[in-house]
Amino acid sequence: MALSSPVRQQLVRDHRTHEKDTGSPEVQVALLTEQIKALTEHLRTHPKDYSSRRGLLFKVNRRNKLLRYLQRVDASRYSALVAKLDLRR
């Protein structure tokens, strides 16, 4: 479930740390969160789509790794991101 270009650009704009930032952990987590939401909705209507379920698990694990990294490096940025994205961590 690829994100459309305007949605992706808006997420990058909302979560970047400086003007040309596209790859910071905050941006990556925000993009992964949107992809996870889309895949979750897809799997609600197609419960036997096991390849998409596998992709969802990979994305969830990747997001968890990035969140652990951010928590280890800068706890204030981590807590701000979790609050902004409304994650249950």
N, C-alpha and C positions, 0 to 999 in steps of 0.2 A: 504494500500500500504506500505508494510514493506520495509525498506531499506536493501540492501544486506550488508553482513558483511564487505567486503572491503571498501565500500562507507562510512559506519558508522565509521569504524576505522579511515579512512582518515579525516573525519569531526572532530572527537574527537582530533586527532593529531593536526589539524590546529587551533583549538579554545581553547585548554586546557590552564589553567593558570599555572600548574606545571606538573611534570612528571606523577603522578598517578591520575590526575584529569579526572573524567568522568561525574561528576554531577553538575558542576558549571553552573550558569545561561547562560554563553556564549555558552557552549556546548549544553545545552538543547535548546536554541533558534536556534542554527545552525541546529540541528537535526530536530526540528519542521519545520524550513523553508524548508528544503529539502523534508519533507513529504508533506508539503502544496503545493510545486511546483508539486510533483508527482500527488497528488489528483486533483489539478487544471487541469492538462493535461488529467487525466482520465475523469473528468467531462465535458471536452470539447467534447469528443467523445461519452460519455454516459450521456446526459443531464437529463435523467429521473431517474438516480440512486440516490434516495433521501436518502438512508441510508449512502452512502458515502458523500453526501453533509452535512449531520448532523455531521459526523465525522470530516469533514473539518472545520466546524464552531467551534467545540470543540477545535481543534488544533489551530485555529487562536486566539480564546479567551485565551487559555493557553499561547500562545506566547506573547500576549499583556500583560497578567498579569506578566509574567517574565520580559518583557521589562520595565514595570512600576516599578517593584521592583528594577531592576538594575539602573534605572534612579534615584530613590529615594536614594539608598544606595551609588552609586558611578557614578556620571555623566560622568566622563572621560571614564570609562570602557563602559558605555552605548553608548556614541557617537562614540567610536572606533568600537564597534560591529556593530552599525547601518551603519557606513561607510564601514566596511569590507563586510557585507552581502548585501549592497546596498538596504536597506529597505527605504521606503518612509516616515519615521517619522521625 
